[in-house]
Amino acid sequence: MTKIMLVHPEISRGKYNFAGVIENEPLELEYISRMLKDNGFEVMIWDGQVEKEPLKAALESFSPDYFYVCGRTRQENFMKEYARLAKEICGGSIVTIAGGVHVQKCYERFYEPYIDYILTTFDIFKLLDIIRQAPREKNHGICYQNKDGKFVCNPPKPFDIKALPTPDREYFYSHPNNYRYLELAPCAHVRTAYCCPFRCAFCYRNSLNCGVYSRRKVDDVVREIAEINCENIYFIDDDFLWDREYIAEFIRLVREKGIRRKYVCYGRADFIAENPDIIKALGEIGFYYILTGLEATDDKRLARYRKKTTADVNIKAVEITREAGINIMGMFIVDLDFSPADFSKLYRFIKAHGIRHTAISIFTPEINSSLYKKFKNRLITDDPACWDYLHVVAKPYKMSVSLYYFFYHILVARLFLKGMREGIYDFIDYPFYLKSIFKNMFRFGGNKENEK
Ligand code: SF4
């Protein structure tokens, strides 16, 4: 029987890797696994976030015919290392394939002799075409090496998410102590859509799936949730809350079927502010976290980000979620033009509006996005591992890289201590994270590599 290994590398090899805090179910691999098993293939999933057995040993014992690896930008080095390892361990006859979100946007970075195919589409059925040796020419979304070793790339087409099978969650269920979102553990991922209908200036997610938003039917989503044997559900769509009618129908069906779960989802502040009745109903059916891109404290910056919200809308959204008994996770950007005062202002805004949960991202132009071209001359590193929104990848405007890191870590430490006082992170190892934050305050800042 043809054997296929599906691999998702670890996030980082450092200790500061969010293990035990946020661990994401490898949903993309589980969709592929179901499709392949339904077609009679033998499948093995290996997820570097949770595996104890090294990949080398897994390759030796499973001895796959095909090797598929996917990941985010920050995992690019690991993806390449693993594809190379697959060739070394299993010999030249193994077929290596790279796919996933990062590859879709940056496929040329994977033109490597040890990678045979690159998938630039969400269409997982293209893997079947590769395995069944369907014609490669003009096969949309498949890049391949021709007989001269040169890559030929067929552009992708938008994929209709409704064609996806129900994920094979065997791997998820066999790791009951992994896969969590903060204190919600274990936490299963559910996807209802690809792409995002909005066009925020700093974000590349809206260009995925050829920029075409594709959504599943709501009754199919509710059926899937009812079948998942897990108390916590994380909707990993870029924006779950954008269509009032869709969400109202979701609430109705969940109530009708008597489904009891805790939910996490992404949702925009303007939707929350305009639909307090829906948010209240979401709180009643179990919504626990709404992750909201509040991004900035002032209208000028929000307009520059083309966020289509204002600071007042953000504040209203915070109040409405609080009244509904839902935790808002306020996501903010610390921009490259921040002054020391801007870092303090952000902390004061968060404190003044009682935002208990926060996630702070350093402004990062995604590789190969239009922003990347704009910031090309300011880049201070080309290591994809730094594209994790925790590293400065482009030169700040108002201070040195060292000083920028210093103020960033002061902000992170203040928010962390605030969270500690409020008891929101009681499930994590406080001393370890505090030590890491204070160490980074000086280590990142003193890193000469960043001073280039
Ligand atoms: S920031 Fe959110 S709402 Fe804006 S384009 Fe990206 S995913 Fe969509």
Boltz pocket constraint, residues with backbone or C-beta under 6 A from the ligand:
constraints:
  - pocket:
      binder: B
      contacts: [[A, 196], [A, 197], [A, 198], [A, 199], [A, 200], [A, 203], [A, 204], [A, 205], [A, 206], [A, 238], [A, 239], [A, 268], [A, 293]]
      max_distance: 6.0
